[in-house]
Amino acid sequence: MTENHLLSLRGIKYSRLFRGGQSHFELDIPCLDIREGEILGIIGPNGAGKSTLLRILGFLQKPKQGELFFRNTLAPYRERYLMRRKITLVFSEHIIYNTSVKENIALGLRFRGESNQNIKAKLHKYLEYFGLLNLAEKKATLLSNGEKRRLSLARAFIIEPDLLLLDEPFSALDEPTKTALLQDLHQTLSDKHITTVLVSQSRQEIISICHRVAVMLDGKIRQLGTTEEVFNQPISQEVADFVGMETILQGTVIDRTSIKLTSGNIIQSSSVYPEGTKVIVGIRPEEVLLMKGGVGGSSLSARNRLPGRVRRIIPLGYQYKILLDCQQSDAQSPFPITSIITKMALDELALTENSECLVLFKANAVHIISVHSC
């Protein structure tokens, strides 16, 4: 632990039996340091242990084993009431009281016994921060979902906590509301430098505001690193699957950077490995371009250019996921690859199922997930 760690976990274990006592869930976190001022994202599927970990971080759940340190000082669970005054947790479900917006937001300050003068000054500040100034006198239960979420965040920020814990705070919001709220939250966190842990299943939420991300699977943190590292350099196929690296392929290095896939197709990577090395590679759909014309018909610098055939087109709001099969003329069979394109690109390419196109991706878009020497 170093001085810039706000909260540190060591040897944390937690378990519980499910209904009927037939199986149990285990949380196992040997070490986790939350840096002062950072926004840490925790992402993983349902049942991975994200919310349990957040409750432990918030001193709402006692671990079966292990210790928590606050600014390098041991913080035993018996001091949880003191620690909770430094921490605020925003749940995924709205907790709204049957009073005005301003009274809902001021609740934490009143519990802390702050003067009316201080409460009034802080209320105006945070009502304005979260776009609620014109709604201050309105009954909080009559707000829209987006406005209720803003209220919850304002109530969390107004007590100016050392640590802010957010448990899927944008669930059940429509995309425009979520996008606007994410932008406002990111701006406020940047202005206030509040250490934050965001639990989410949304890759976009994590990418939008987090400095680092921890991928949780089966009660364990499988990878922890910067957002760019984790999303572009997953350390296992499990992690790659979850962070959206949808094309995962196996192959063998045949010439330093040339990889022969199990299908017989050959792709180029920017990574250098000895001949004969077995590799698993991943390619993000955002890094796969589609064009009209033959393999030699593009002026782009992508080293990988393969003929492709559209297998399926999946609408994703403003974008489309394109599932393709690629096969070079001398390969035994095609290999699957996924691309994400805009509606404009879809229309310009006139893509339909079974139509043909050129598939392009750069050598540095081929991410090496694992390596096995022969």
Residue frames relative to the residue before (quaternion, step in Angstrom):
aa qw qx qy qz dx dy dz
M 1.0000 0.0000 0.0000 0.0000 0.00 0.00 0.00
T 0.1382 -0.7814 0.6044 0.0710 3.55 -1.06 0.75
E 0.7296 -0.4706 0.2827 0.4078 3.54 -1.31 0.26
N 0.7065 0.4692 -0.2855 0.4463 3.61 1.06 -0.58
H 0.5209 0.5963 -0.4380 0.4257 3.59 1.20 0.39
L 0.3217 -0.7583 0.5364 0.1840 3.56 -0.67 1.11
L 0.8005 0.0000 0.0507 0.5972 3.56 0.86 -1.03
S 0.0538 -0.8023 0.5945 -0.0066 3.57 -0.90 0.95
L 0.1934 -0.7567 0.6165 0.1002 3.54 -1.11 0.84
R 0.0313 -0.7909 0.6111 -0.0062 3.54 -1.04 0.85
G 0.8718 -0.0020 -0.0238 0.4892 3.55 -0.82 1.08
I 0.2737 0.7935 -0.5042 0.2028 3.59 1.06 0.69
K 0.0504 0.7671 -0.6372 0.0554 3.53 -0.93 1.00
Y 0.0554 0.7726 -0.6303 0.0529 3.53 -1.09 0.76
S 0.0318 0.7977 -0.6014 0.0327 3.59 -0.97 0.78
R 0.0075 0.7795 -0.6263 -0.0081 3.53 -1.24 0.51
L 0.4434 -0.6704 0.5279 0.2745 3.53 -1.17 0.63
F 0.3855 -0.6830 0.5645 0.2575 3.54 -1.13 0.69
R 0.7376 -0.4124 0.2910 0.4485 3.55 -1.30 0.19
G 0.7828 0.2745 -0.2395 0.5044 3.53 -0.88 0.99
G 0.3935 -0.7644 0.4408 0.2580 3.58 1.27 -0.19
Q 0.4211 0.7410 -0.4435 0.2773 3.59 1.22 0.31
S 0.8007 0.0629 -0.0177 0.5954 3.58 1.07 -0.66
H 0.2229 -0.7871 0.5594 0.1336 3.58 -1.21 0.22
F 0.3728 -0.6953 0.5694 0.2311 3.52 -1.27 0.50
E 0.0988 -0.8002 0.5899 0.0428 3.56 -0.97 0.81
L 0.1601 -0.7358 0.6512 0.0937 3.51 -1.06 0.90
D 0.0135 0.8040 -0.5905 0.0690 3.57 -0.75 1.06
I 0.1056 0.7912 -0.5849 0.1438 3.59 -0.25 1.33
P 0.2333 -0.8080 0.5227 0.1393 3.62 -0.01 1.23
C 0.8100 -0.0689 0.1038 0.5730 3.58 0.93 -0.86
L 0.1642 0.7556 -0.6247 0.1084 3.57 -0.96 0.91
D 0.0759 -0.7851 0.6146 0.0120 3.56 -0.78 1.07
I 0.1727 -0.7631 0.6169 0.0850 3.56 -0.87 1.02
R 0.3311 -0.7926 0.4862 0.1604 3.53 -0.49 1.25
E 0.5811 -0.5855 0.4460 0.3475 3.54 -1.14 0.74
G 0.8505 0.1846 -0.1521 0.4685 3.57 -0.88 1.02
E 0.5833 0.6005 -0.3832 0.3903 3.61 1.19 -0.10
I 0.3041 -0.6723 0.6290 0.2449 3.52 -1.40 0.21
L 0.0874 -0.8102 0.5795 -0.0069 3.55 -0.41 1.27
G 0.2077 -0.7760 0.5854 0.1100 3.55 -0.81 1.00
I 0.1167 -0.7526 0.6429 0.0816 3.55 -1.11 0.73
I 0.0017 -0.8215 0.5652 -0.0752 3.54 -0.51 1.23
G 0.2879 0.7433 -0.5667 0.2086 3.53 -1.09 0.70
P 0.6196 -0.5622 0.3893 0.3853 3.60 -1.21 0.30
N 0.6897 -0.4227 0.3652 0.4608 3.56 -1.31 0.07
G 0.8107 0.2695 -0.2017 0.4790 3.56 -0.99 0.83
A 0.4727 0.6947 -0.4311 0.3287 3.60 1.27 0.11
G 0.5715 -0.6053 0.3821 0.4013 3.60 1.19 -0.41
K 0.3520 0.7755 -0.4706 0.2306 3.60 1.27 0.15
S 0.7209 0.4388 -0.2578 0.4704 3.58 0.75 -1.03
T 0.6005 0.5452 -0.3585 0.4622 3.59 1.10 -0.62
L 0.6446 0.5089 -0.3117 0.4779 3.57 0.96 -0.87
L 0.6528 0.5168 -0.3221 0.4506 3.59 0.95 -0.84
R 0.6473 0.5077 -0.3256 0.4660 3.61 0.99 -0.76
I 0.6279 0.5129 -0.3374 0.4784 3.59 1.06 -0.67
L 0.6393 0.5203 -0.3202 0.4669 3.59 1.00 -0.84
G 0.7273 0.4258 -0.2299 0.4867 3.58 1.09 -0.73
F 0.4374 -0.7138 0.4400 0.3250 3.61 1.29 0.18
L 0.4417 0.6571 -0.4756 0.3833 3.55 1.05 0.87
Q 0.7563 0.2293 -0.1352 0.5976 3.58 1.28 -0.30
K 0.3103 -0.7570 0.5477 0.1751 3.56 -0.75 1.04
P 0.3723 -0.7204 0.5287 0.2509 3.62 -0.74 0.95
K 0.5526 -0.6024 0.4544 0.3541 3.56 -1.19 0.50
Q 0.7950 0.0341 0.0398 0.6044 3.53 1.17 -0.67
G 0.6754 0.5133 -0.3592 0.3890 3.57 -1.16 0.56
E 0.3383 -0.7461 0.5506 0.1604 3.54 -1.35 0.21
L 0.2297 -0.7344 0.6219 0.1456 3.54 -1.28 0.57
F 0.1405 -0.7767 0.6115 0.0554 3.55 -1.04 0.86
F 0.1499 -0.7721 0.6134 0.0717 3.57 -0.90 0.98
R 0.8111 -0.1359 0.0029 0.5689 3.55 -0.48 1.31
N 0.7299 -0.4841 0.1947 0.4416 3.52 0.86 1.21
T 0.6264 0.4987 -0.3531 0.4839 3.60 1.24 0.19
L 0.5263 -0.6445 0.4507 0.3233 3.57 -0.85 0.98
A 0.0989 -0.7880 0.6072 0.0220 3.58 -0.87 1.02
P 0.1552 -0.8260 0.5343 0.0905 3.61 0.12 1.20
Y 0.6398 -0.5717 0.3632 0.3632 3.54 -1.17 0.65
R 0.5866 0.5866 -0.3790 0.4102 3.60 1.11 -0.53
E 0.6768 0.4434 -0.2823 0.5154 3.60 1.27 -0.33
R 0.2593 0.8285 -0.4713 0.1555 3.55 1.27 0.36
Y 0.6414 0.5300 -0.3503 0.4301 3.62 0.97 -0.72
L 0.6333 0.5060 -0.3224 0.4888 3.58 1.06 -0.69
M 0.6724 0.5020 -0.2979 0.4551 3.59 0.94 -0.89
R 0.6371 0.5539 -0.3371 0.4168 3.58 0.99 -0.78
R 0.5907 0.5719 -0.3692 0.4332 3.60 1.17 -0.46
K 0.6773 0.4736 -0.2807 0.4880 3.57 1.25 -0.41
I 0.7368 0.3977 -0.1686 0.5201 3.57 1.32 -0.38
T 0.0872 -0.7706 0.6284 0.0615 3.57 -1.10 0.73
L 0.1379 -0.7870 0.5988 0.0551 3.56 -0.99 0.91
V 0.1468 -0.7630 0.6256 0.0705 3.57 -0.90 1.00
F 0.2816 -0.7883 0.5309 0.1322 3.56 -0.61 1.19
S 0.6279 -0.5397 0.4043 0.3885 3.56 -1.30 0.28
E 0.7004 0.4026 -0.2573 0.5302 3.59 1.12 -0.62
H 0.5241 -0.6466 0.4575 0.3130 3.55 -1.03 0.83
I 0.1004 -0.7307 0.6693 0.0895 3.57 -1.09 0.78
I 0.0973 0.8145 -0.5507 0.1547 3.54 -0.06 1.37
Y 0.2597 -0.7716 0.5659 0.1302 3.57 -0.86 1.01
N 0.5492 -0.6618 0.4204 0.2892 3.54 -1.13 0.75
T 0.4827 0.6008 -0.4723 0.4276 3.54 0.69 1.21
S 0.7143 -0.4190 0.3166 0.4625 3.58 -1.25 -0.20
V 0.6792 -0.4737 0.3702 0.4210 3.53 -1.32 0.28
K 0.6966 0.4806 -0.2929 0.4449 3.58 0.80 -0.96
E 0.6473 0.5040 -0.3301 0.4669 3.60 1.03 -0.69
N 0.5984 0.5439 -0.3541 0.4697 3.61 1.09 -0.64
I 0.7035 0.4740 -0.2732 0.4537 3.56 0.84 -0.98
A 0.7050 0.4814 -0.2645 0.4487 3.60 1.01 -0.80
L 0.4169 0.7636 -0.4417 0.2192 3.58 1.26 -0.29
G 0.6794 0.5031 -0.2978 0.4434 3.60 0.86 -0.94
L 0.6429 0.5145 -0.3237 0.4661 3.58 1.05 -0.72
R 0.6423 0.5140 -0.3285 0.4641 3.59 1.02 -0.75
F 0.6215 0.5315 -0.3402 0.4643 3.60 1.04 -0.75
R 0.7051 0.4546 -0.2526 0.4821 3.58 1.11 -0.71
G 0.4934 -0.7135 0.3928 0.3053 3.54 1.29 0.09
E 0.3093 0.7626 -0.5178 0.2339 3.59 1.09 0.57
S 0.5825 -0.6012 0.4233 0.3466 3.56 -1.16 0.61
N 0.6281 -0.5452 0.4003 0.3847 3.55 -1.22 0.52
Q 0.6197 0.5579 -0.3413 0.4339 3.58 1.06 -0.72
N 0.6684 0.4825 -0.2883 0.4873 3.58 0.98 -0.91
I 0.6370 0.5326 -0.3264 0.4517 3.56 0.96 -0.86
K 0.6570 0.5200 -0.3101 0.4492 3.60 0.91 -0.91
A 0.6688 0.5026 -0.2982 0.4596 3.59 0.94 -0.92
K 0.6952 0.4665 -0.2790 0.4703 3.58 0.89 -0.94
L 0.6058 0.5670 -0.3567 0.4293 3.58 1.03 -0.72
H 0.6641 0.5000 -0.3112 0.4606 3.57 0.84 -0.96
K 0.6439 0.5497 -0.3117 0.4313 3.56 0.98 -0.92
Y 0.7761 0.3668 -0.1993 0.4726 3.59 0.73 -1.03
L 0.5462 0.5582 -0.4076 0.4732 3.59 1.18 -0.33
E 0.6700 0.4875 -0.2892 0.4794 3.56 1.02 -0.82
Y 0.6141 0.5702 -0.3381 0.4283 3.59 1.00 -0.87
F 0.8040 0.2906 -0.1257 0.5033 3.57 0.87 -0.96
G 0.5629 -0.6685 0.3675 0.3182 3.58 1.17 0.57
L 0.5186 0.6556 -0.3969 0.3792 3.58 1.11 0.68
L 0.3437 0.7862 -0.4692 0.2090 3.58 1.27 0.05
N 0.7120 0.4484 -0.2596 0.4740 3.58 0.94 -0.86
L 0.6925 0.4523 -0.2691 0.4935 3.59 1.27 -0.18
A 0.3160 0.8141 -0.4565 0.1705 3.59 1.30 0.03
E 0.7574 0.3836 -0.2069 0.4862 3.59 0.94 -0.85
K 0.5123 0.6680 -0.4135 0.3469 3.59 1.25 -0.21
K 0.5451 -0.5952 0.4779 0.3467 3.56 -1.19 0.62
A 0.4748 -0.7348 0.4069 0.2628 3.58 -0.57 1.19
T 0.6411 0.5508 -0.3341 0.4172 3.60 1.03 -0.70
L 0.6555 0.5132 -0.3097 0.4594 3.60 1.25 -0.29
L 0.4731 0.6885 -0.4336 0.3379 3.59 1.25 -0.01
S 0.5375 -0.5738 0.4984 0.3654 3.57 -1.31 0.33
N 0.6897 -0.4670 0.3378 0.4383 3.59 -1.26 0.23
G 0.6625 0.5069 -0.3101 0.4560 3.59 0.93 -0.86
E 0.6584 0.4995 -0.3017 0.4755 3.59 1.01 -0.83
K 0.6304 0.5207 -0.3331 0.4696 3.60 1.05 -0.73
R 0.6370 0.5150 -0.3318 0.4678 3.58 1.04 -0.73
R 0.6302 0.5181 -0.3277 0.4765 3.59 1.04 -0.76
L 0.6182 0.5404 -0.3319 0.4645 3.57 1.05 -0.80
S 0.6608 0.5168 -0.3080 0.4488 3.59 0.88 -0.96
L 0.6708 0.4869 -0.2951 0.4754 3.57 0.98 -0.84
A 0.6371 0.5198 -0.3302 0.4634 3.59 0.98 -0.81
R 0.6488 0.5148 -0.3127 0.4650 3.60 1.00 -0.82
A 0.6504 0.5011 -0.3144 0.4764 3.58 1.10 -0.66
F 0.7092 0.4771 -0.2664 0.4455 3.58 0.89 -0.93
I 0.6207 0.6060 -0.3563 0.3473 3.59 0.99 -0.78
I 0.6792 0.4566 -0.3061 0.4864 3.61 1.12 -0.50
E 0.3307 -0.7989 0.4532 0.2168 3.56 1.40 0.10
P 0.0317 0.8524 -0.5192 0.0523 3.58 0.67 1.16
D 0.5490 -0.5718 0.4871 0.3667 3.54 -1.31 0.27
L 0.7972 0.1100 -0.0228 0.5932 3.56 1.10 -0.78
L 0.1442 -0.7781 0.6092 0.0511 3.55 -0.88 1.05
L 0.1127 -0.7901 0.6021 0.0256 3.57 -0.77 1.10
L 0.0783 -0.8096 0.5817 -0.0061 3.57 -0.72 1.11
D 0.1293 -0.8099 0.5713 0.0315 3.57 -0.54 1.21
E 0.7863 -0.3134 0.1392 0.5140 3.56 -0.07 1.41
P 0.0761 0.8686 -0.4869 0.0508 3.61 0.79 1.00
F 0.7219 0.4411 -0.2517 0.4700 3.61 1.19 -0.36
S 0.3755 0.7285 -0.4969 0.2853 3.58 1.22 0.23
A 0.8229 0.2386 -0.2053 0.4730 3.56 -1.19 0.70
L 0.5511 0.5683 -0.4293 0.4347 3.61 1.18 0.39
D 0.4942 -0.6271 0.4988 0.3373 3.58 -1.10 0.62
E 0.6886 -0.5384 0.3033 0.3794 3.57 -1.19 0.60
P 0.6676 0.4879 -0.3389 0.4488 3.68 0.80 -0.82
T 0.6521 0.5060 -0.3122 0.4704 3.59 0.99 -0.85
K 0.6506 0.5205 -0.3105 0.4576 3.57 0.96 -0.90
T 0.6586 0.5212 -0.3114 0.4445 3.59 0.89 -0.94
A 0.6727 0.4919 -0.2937 0.4683 3.58 0.90 -0.94
L 0.6765 0.4976 -0.2933 0.4569 3.57 0.94 -0.89
L 0.6144 0.5420 -0.3374 0.4636 3.59 1.07 -0.73
Q 0.6527 0.5118 -0.3107 0.4642 3.57 0.96 -0.85
D 0.6664 0.4959 -0.2995 0.4694 3.58 0.94 -0.89
L 0.6554 0.5118 -0.3149 0.4575 3.57 0.96 -0.87
H 0.6496 0.5195 -0.3197 0.4538 3.58 0.92 -0.88
Q 0.6511 0.5115 -0.3101 0.4671 3.58 0.98 -0.84
T 0.6737 0.4966 -0.2964 0.4600 3.59 0.92 -0.92
L 0.6542 0.5014 -0.3159 0.4699 3.60 0.94 -0.82
S 0.6405 0.5179 -0.3205 0.4678 3.58 1.03 -0.76
D 0.6657 0.5045 -0.2975 0.4624 3.58 1.00 -0.84
K 0.7755 0.3902 -0.1777 0.4635 3.57 0.89 -0.99
H 0.2647 -0.7930 0.5037 0.2174 3.61 1.26 -0.37
I 0.2975 0.7567 -0.5238 0.2541 3.58 0.96 0.88
T 0.4387 -0.6796 0.5240 0.2667 3.56 -0.83 1.01
T 0.0206 -0.8348 0.5449 -0.0755 3.57 -0.68 1.14
V 0.1146 -0.7404 0.6563 0.0891 3.53 -1.19 0.71
L 0.1050 -0.8023 0.5875 0.0087 3.56 -0.68 1.17
V 0.1600 -0.7618 0.6233 0.0748 3.55 -0.75 1.12
S 0.1691 0.7894 -0.5682 0.1593 3.56 -0.78 1.01
Q 0.3327 -0.6876 0.5958 0.2482 3.52 -1.35 0.32
S 0.5938 0.5908 -0.3449 0.4235 3.56 1.33 -0.12
R 0.3858 -0.7234 0.5250 0.2287 3.57 -0.65 1.11
Q 0.6425 0.5453 -0.3319 0.4239 3.58 0.99 -0.80
E 0.6288 0.5275 -0.3369 0.4614 3.60 1.00 -0.78
I 0.6657 0.5039 -0.2998 0.4616 3.57 0.91 -0.93
I 0.6723 0.4972 -0.2983 0.4603 3.59 0.87 -0.95
S 0.6483 0.5718 -0.3204 0.3874 3.58 0.99 -0.87
I 0.8667 0.1469 -0.0315 0.4757 3.61 0.77 -0.92
C 0.6570 0.5722 -0.3226 0.3701 3.63 1.12 -0.41
H 0.4247 -0.6782 0.5437 0.2531 3.55 -1.17 0.72
R 0.7874 0.0605 -0.0133 0.6134 3.56 0.99 -0.91
V 0.1558 -0.7806 0.5979 0.0945 3.55 -1.26 0.38
A 0.1838 -0.7431 0.6350 0.1036 3.52 -1.15 0.80
V 0.2258 -0.7623 0.5936 0.1245 3.58 -0.82 1.01
M 0.1252 -0.8086 0.5739 0.0338 3.56 -0.63 1.17
L 0.0656 0.7624 -0.6397 0.0728 3.54 -0.97 0.98
D 0.8588 -0.0089 -0.0175 0.5120 3.57 -0.87 0.98
G 0.7487 -0.4505 0.2263 0.4305 3.56 0.85 0.98
K 0.6973 0.4138 -0.2646 0.5220 3.58 1.27 0.11
I 0.4226 -0.6430 0.5659 0.2961 3.54 -1.24 0.52
R 0.2322 -0.8183 0.5168 0.0975 3.57 -0.38 1.28
Q 0.7893 -0.0401 0.0196 0.6123 3.58 1.16 -0.56
L 0.0361 -0.7739 0.6322 -0.0117 3.53 -1.08 0.87
G 0.3364 0.7294 -0.5406 0.2502 3.56 -0.76 1.02
T 0.7091 -0.3740 0.3141 0.5086 3.56 -1.22 -0.24
T 0.6558 -0.5158 0.3710 0.4077 3.55 -1.21 0.51
E 0.6594 0.5136 -0.3086 0.4540 3.57 0.94 -0.88
E 0.6504 0.5234 -0.3212 0.4471 3.60 0.93 -0.87
V 0.7164 0.4686 -0.2722 0.4393 3.56 0.73 -1.06
F 0.7220 0.4455 -0.2641 0.4588 3.60 0.88 -0.88
N 0.7571 0.3617 -0.2117 0.5012 3.60 1.11 -0.57
Q 0.7870 0.2133 -0.1204 0.5662 3.60 1.19 -0.42
P 0.0152 0.8177 -0.5745 0.0332 3.63 0.58 1.06
I 0.4287 -0.7480 0.4567 0.2195 3.56 -0.97 0.89
S 0.7855 0.1619 -0.1131 0.5865 3.59 1.23 -0.12
Q 0.6392 -0.5244 0.3958 0.3998 3.54 -1.28 0.34
E 0.5890 0.5799 -0.3550 0.4367 3.59 1.12 -0.71
V 0.6911 0.4625 -0.2699 0.4855 3.54 0.87 -1.02
A 0.6306 0.5485 -0.3306 0.4385 3.58 0.95 -0.88
D 0.6266 0.5405 -0.3333 0.4518 3.58 0.97 -0.85
F 0.7383 0.4501 -0.2494 0.4360 3.56 0.84 -0.98
V 0.7166 0.4394 -0.2742 0.4671 3.61 0.98 -0.67
G 0.6511 -0.5980 0.2960 0.3618 3.58 1.20 0.41
M 0.4442 0.6380 -0.5012 0.3801 3.58 1.15 0.48
E 0.1370 -0.8917 0.4271 0.0602 3.51 0.46 1.33
T 0.6987 0.3882 -0.2729 0.5354 3.60 1.14 -0.45
I 0.0732 0.7853 -0.6056 0.1054 3.58 -0.49 1.23
L 0.0110 -0.8347 0.5435 -0.0885 3.55 -0.56 1.24
Q 0.2878 -0.7375 0.5841 0.1793 3.56 -1.20 0.56
G 0.1503 0.8000 -0.5706 0.1088 3.53 -1.06 0.71
T 0.3930 -0.6863 0.5629 0.2401 3.54 -1.39 -0.11
V 0.4448 -0.6726 0.5206 0.2806 3.57 -0.97 0.89
I 0.1259 -0.8172 0.5602 0.0499 3.58 -0.76 1.04
D 0.8041 -0.0033 -0.0004 0.5944 3.60 1.22 -0.30
R 0.7940 -0.3323 0.1492 0.4867 3.58 0.19 1.33
T 0.8353 -0.0166 0.0395 0.5481 3.62 0.32 -1.17
S 0.5766 0.5716 -0.3810 0.4423 3.60 1.27 0.00
I 0.1074 -0.8000 0.5900 0.0177 3.55 -0.84 1.05
K 0.2098 -0.7587 0.6058 0.1155 3.54 -0.83 1.04
L 0.3270 -0.7667 0.5257 0.1697 3.55 -0.56 1.20
T 0.6576 -0.5131 0.3691 0.4100 3.56 -1.24 0.36
S 0.6203 0.5445 -0.3318 0.4568 3.59 1.23 -0.45
G 0.5544 -0.6093 0.3886 0.4128 3.59 1.28 -0.31
N 0.5386 0.5988 -0.4100 0.4280 3.60 1.26 -0.17
I 0.2700 -0.7604 0.5730 0.1433 3.57 -1.16 0.63
I 0.0365 -0.7868 0.6161 -0.0014 3.57 -0.90 0.99
Q 0.3964 -0.7171 0.5309 0.2163 3.55 -1.26 0.47
S 0.1387 -0.7719 0.6175 0.0595 3.55 -1.05 0.90
S 0.4672 -0.6537 0.5017 0.3205 3.59 -1.22 0.31
S 0.5918 0.5608 -0.3617 0.4520 3.60 1.30 -0.17
V 0.2868 -0.7666 0.5565 0.1426 3.57 -1.04 0.83
Y 0.0749 0.7809 -0.6149 0.0808 3.57 -0.85 1.05
P 0.6048 -0.5653 0.4084 0.3845 3.61 -1.16 0.49
E 0.6065 -0.5571 0.4274 0.3731 3.55 -1.16 0.61
G 0.7681 0.3381 -0.2693 0.4724 3.56 -0.98 0.90
T 0.4990 0.6563 -0.4312 0.3665 3.61 1.24 -0.15
K 0.3221 -0.7322 0.5704 0.1864 3.56 -0.91 0.98
V 0.0135 -0.8218 0.5686 -0.0333 3.60 -0.78 0.98
I 0.2089 -0.6860 0.6709 0.1888 3.50 -1.39 0.37
V 0.0899 -0.8156 0.5715 0.0101 3.56 -0.73 1.08
G 0.1742 -0.7721 0.6018 0.1069 3.52 -1.24 0.52
I 0.1115 -0.7735 0.6219 0.0513 3.55 -1.15 0.69
R 0.3571 -0.7386 0.5320 0.2096 3.58 -0.72 1.10
P 0.5447 -0.6458 0.4171 0.3351 3.64 -0.93 0.80
E 0.6115 0.5664 -0.3503 0.4273 3.60 1.12 -0.61
E 0.6986 0.4729 -0.2647 0.4671 3.59 1.20 -0.47
V 0.5974 0.5438 -0.3558 0.4700 3.58 1.31 0.11
L 0.1608 -0.7983 0.5775 0.0570 3.58 -0.63 1.18
L 0.1896 -0.7600 0.6108 0.1157 3.55 -1.17 0.62
M 0.0173 0.7979 -0.6008 0.0458 3.57 -1.01 0.89
K 0.5119 -0.5890 0.5136 0.3568 3.51 -1.32 0.22
G 0.6816 0.5275 -0.3508 0.3661 3.55 -1.29 0.23
G 0.6464 -0.5390 0.3913 0.3722 3.53 -1.38 0.11
V 0.7442 -0.4174 0.2882 0.4345 3.53 -1.34 0.09
G 0.7458 0.3895 -0.2298 0.4891 3.60 0.98 -0.69
G 0.5619 0.6811 -0.3453 0.3180 3.57 1.26 -0.01
S 0.6456 0.5247 -0.3351 0.4423 3.62 1.18 0.14
S 0.3527 -0.7331 0.5456 0.2013 3.54 -1.10 0.76
L 0.4606 0.6860 -0.4503 0.3383 3.62 1.25 0.00
S 0.5477 -0.6698 0.4149 0.2814 3.55 -1.23 0.61
A 0.3908 0.7388 -0.4804 0.2659 3.62 1.22 0.01
R 0.3791 -0.7494 0.5009 0.2091 3.58 -0.78 1.05
N 0.7061 0.3990 -0.2505 0.5286 3.57 1.19 -0.47
R 0.1110 0.7723 -0.6094 0.1408 3.57 -0.59 1.26
L 0.0986 0.8222 -0.5471 0.1219 3.55 -0.40 1.20
P 0.4863 -0.6284 0.5047 0.3375 3.57 -1.10 0.57
G 0.0607 -0.8202 0.5689 0.0011 3.56 -0.90 0.92
R 0.1928 -0.7481 0.6225 0.1252 3.52 -1.27 0.48
V 0.4341 -0.7139 0.4903 0.2481 3.57 -0.83 1.04
R 0.2271 -0.7817 0.5709 0.1069 3.53 -0.82 1.07
R 0.7976 -0.0921 0.1011 0.5875 3.58 1.00 -0.84
I 0.1877 -0.7534 0.6206 0.1096 3.58 -1.19 0.67
I 0.0791 -0.8147 0.5743 -0.0109 3.58 -0.65 1.17
P 0.3466 -0.7414 0.5310 0.2198 3.65 -0.61 1.07
L 0.0405 -0.7783 0.6265 -0.0007 3.58 -1.05 0.87
G 0.7433 -0.3426 0.2147 0.5330 3.58 0.62 1.05
Y 0.8334 -0.0972 0.1093 0.5330 3.57 -0.56 -1.20
Q 0.7311 0.3575 -0.2205 0.5376 3.58 1.24 -0.16
Y 0.2767 -0.7340 0.5919 0.1852 3.54 -1.38 0.12
K 0.2869 -0.7140 0.6120 0.1826 3.53 -1.09 0.83
I 0.1344 -0.7984 0.5858 0.0367 3.56 -0.76 1.12
L 0.1651 -0.7703 0.6112 0.0760 3.57 -0.69 1.12
L 0.0232 -0.8290 0.5564 -0.0517 3.55 -0.66 1.15
D 0.2648 -0.6869 0.6414 0.2161 3.49 -1.42 0.26
C 0.1229 -0.7904 0.5984 0.0452 3.58 -0.85 1.02
Q 0.1024 0.7962 -0.5909 0.0799 3.57 -1.01 0.79
Q 0.3136 -0.7209 0.5912 0.1801 3.52 -0.84 1.07
S 0.6803 -0.5483 0.3088 0.3759 3.57 -1.15 0.65
D 0.7614 0.3645 -0.2041 0.4956 3.61 1.03 -0.71
A 0.5009 0.6529 -0.4307 0.3707 3.62 1.22 0.23
Q 0.5689 -0.6278 0.4163 0.3301 3.56 -1.16 0.65
S 0.8064 -0.0312 0.0797 0.5851 3.59 0.98 -0.85
P 0.5659 -0.5977 0.4288 0.3723 3.61 -1.19 0.35
F 0.2330 -0.7251 0.6150 0.2042 3.56 -1.31 0.21
P 0.4736 -0.6924 0.4632 0.2857 3.62 -1.04 0.72
I 0.0316 0.7706 -0.6363 0.0187 3.55 -1.14 0.66
T 0.2503 -0.7777 0.5658 0.1110 3.56 -1.12 0.74
S 0.0757 -0.7790 0.6217 0.0310 3.55 -1.07 0.82
I 0.2277 -0.7254 0.6285 0.1641 3.55 -1.27 0.52
I 0.0567 0.8054 -0.5865 0.0644 3.60 -0.70 1.04
T 0.5471 -0.6028 0.4656 0.3471 3.57 -1.28 0.32
K 0.6507 -0.4943 0.3918 0.4228 3.56 -1.30 0.23
M 0.6117 0.5549 -0.3521 0.4403 3.59 1.04 -0.75
A 0.6667 0.4916 -0.3018 0.4720 3.58 0.96 -0.89
L 0.6181 0.5478 -0.3382 0.4512 3.58 1.03 -0.79
D 0.6814 0.4830 -0.2834 0.4712 3.56 0.92 -0.92
E 0.6645 0.5130 -0.3114 0.4453 3.59 0.92 -0.88
L 0.7048 0.4420 -0.2565 0.4920 3.57 1.05 -0.79
A 0.2718 -0.7869 0.5016 0.2350 3.57 1.31 -0.36
L 0.2203 0.8164 -0.5051 0.1726 3.56 0.99 0.87
T 0.0475 0.7374 -0.6732 0.0280 3.50 -1.14 0.83
E 0.6624 -0.4722 0.3635 0.4539 3.57 -1.22 0.17
N 0.8058 0.2175 -0.2424 0.4946 3.54 -1.01 1.07
S 0.5197 0.6172 -0.4492 0.3837 3.62 1.17 0.00
E 0.4024 -0.7254 0.5166 0.2122 3.56 -1.19 0.59
C 0.0482 0.7807 -0.6213 0.0472 3.55 -1.20 0.64
L 0.5069 -0.6085 0.5076 0.3394 3.54 -1.36 0.04
V 0.1969 -0.7780 0.5906 0.0845 3.58 -0.84 1.03
L 0.0130 -0.8171 0.5748 -0.0414 3.56 -0.73 1.12
F 0.1607 0.7526 -0.6347 0.0703 3.55 -1.15 0.69
K 0.5196 -0.6673 0.4466 0.2920 3.54 -1.06 0.83
A 0.6452 -0.5211 0.3912 0.3990 3.55 -1.26 0.38
N 0.7024 0.4546 -0.2854 0.4675 3.61 0.99 -0.75
A 0.5429 0.5751 -0.4125 0.4520 3.59 1.30 0.16
V 0.5964 0.5204 -0.3584 0.4950 3.59 1.32 -0.17
H 0.1025 -0.8340 0.5421 0.0032 3.57 -0.12 1.35
I 0.3376 -0.7410 0.5474 0.1931 3.57 -0.77 1.05
I 0.2225 -0.7977 0.5512 0.1012 3.59 -0.55 1.18
S 0.7987 -0.1018 0.0742 0.5884 3.60 0.88 -0.83
V 0.2279 -0.7670 0.5947 0.0783 3.51 -1.24 0.68
H 0.0047 0.7772 -0.6290 0.0175 3.58 -0.98 0.87
S 0.2893 -0.7660 0.5501 0.1641 3.58 -0.61 1.12
C 0.4893 -0.6601 0.4823 0.3037 3.55 -1.05 0.70
